[in-house]
Amino acid sequence: MIPPLPHVAEMAAYALADLTAPEGKRLISLSQNEALRGPSPKAIAAMEAAARGGHLYPDPDWTALRETLAEVHNINANQILCGAGSLDLIGCIARAYLATGLAALAPAHAYPFFGSATRMTGARFDIALETDLHANVDALLAAVCPETRIVFLANPGNPTGTRLPRSEILRLRDGLRDDILFVLDEAYGEFADHLSEPMFDLVSRGDTVILRTFSKAYGLAGARLGWGVFPDAIAQNVRKLLNPNNVTKASQAAAQAAAEDQVWMRETCTQTATRRDAFAGRLRASGFSPIPSFTNFTLIPFASPEAAQSADAFLKSQGVFLRPQAGAGLPHCLRATIGVAADMDIAASLLETWAARRAAS
């Protein structure tokens, strides 16, 4: 047997969602944080047209897409890198700046892939306590140690759905050492853009990266396209680790068309927020306490891990899959992606039935 590197052998595989519906039940997946509707029709048409050139390699510099993103967000196209999803970029950032003997830091209930990407390098993954499921700037700053080289923060957060205001993000960056790279993951940023607190200007400091994705608000999870704004020196080193031709022609074309159709994307965000808040309101009326969210999902705490497991088992028995959150340090919580109205009604009704049966037992 050929042994892997010790730190790889010690890693747990990244936990994917279980989507095996019981026999005879229609699968209702509310576990993947996928968009509640498909991408812009313009994106679909662009993808179909690009597929006819599938025998040709894609643009390795994502030129047209970068120019469109730069125009939409008023940023420098030359500072944009694209990846096969945000995970591609997160992994390359970790490999560029972490190694055995160093550490990354994130909030206690951070996106689990931050930890996976860190451990792939042999580095240590540290966490800082949160306050009421919000990242705590003071706790993060107190947890910094000499080995810390990266601080990861998703804002809005996954799986919590909570958000720090711009003032707190600035306070965190100002409190970090100059040799610590701050990676701000805004995968759900479009759902909070209405608050008018853009963060792209932080990149000009030279020590901060801002990441976004087309998987959520743009409805292109299947296209696997993430992007980020990087300081020049950081971009040069991360680019060395990205696979050449990493984003397909069809995905680049679809993303460019999707970015150009801001009306469609904003409509998706509005519909999502309306349905999310209605779902959360119905749950509150039934005795649940969902966490206020700035994303396309709702985190639902239960009285105990056992109660969350019981509710999850009942939902799955009916073909409805939410996402358990033990992997994010929240074993008493389930996360519900906001989907089509009929599916949200079914999920809410099942949770109400579960709660009534549990109260009666």
ZIBEL-V513759 format. One line per field, one symbol per residue. psi: psi as a letter, one per 30 degrees, with the letter a starting at -180 (. if undefined). burial: b if it has 16 or more other ideal C-beta (glycine too) atoms within 10 Angstrom, else e. A space follows every 50 residues. Layout:
psi->???
burial->???
This chain:
psi->kjklkefeefkkkkjlkjhjklkfkkkjjhffhllflllkeeeeeeeeef ffgffklljfgheeeeeeeeeeghljefgkkklilfeeeeeeeeffgllk flllkllehlkffeeeeefffflkjllkkljhgkkjeeeeeffklffkfk kkkkjlljgeflkkleeeeeeeeffllfgkkjjjjhfgeffgfffhilgf fffffggkkkkllgfdffhheffijlllkkleeeeeeeeffkkkhfklee eeeeeeeeefifeeeeeeeeeeeeeeeeeeeeeefgflikkkkgaglkkj klfleeeeeeeeeeeefggkjajlgefggifgkkkjkjaleeeeeeeeee eeeeeeeeef.
burial->eeeeeeeeeeeeeeeeeeeebeeeeeebbbbbbbbbeebbeebbebbeeb eeeeeeebbeebeebbebbbeebebebebbbbbbbbbbbbbbbbbbbbee ebbbbbbbbbbbbbbbbbbbbbbbbbbbebeebbbbbeebbebbeeebbb bbbbbbbbbbbbbbeeebbeebbeebeeebbbbbbbbbbbbbbeeeeebb ebbeeebbbbbbbbbbbbbbbebbbbbbbbbeebbeebeeebeeebbbbb bbbbbbbbbbbeebbeebbebbbebbeebbebbeeeebebbebbbbbbbb bbeeeebbbebbebbbebbbbbbbbeebebebbbbbbbbeeebbebbbeb bbebbeeeeee
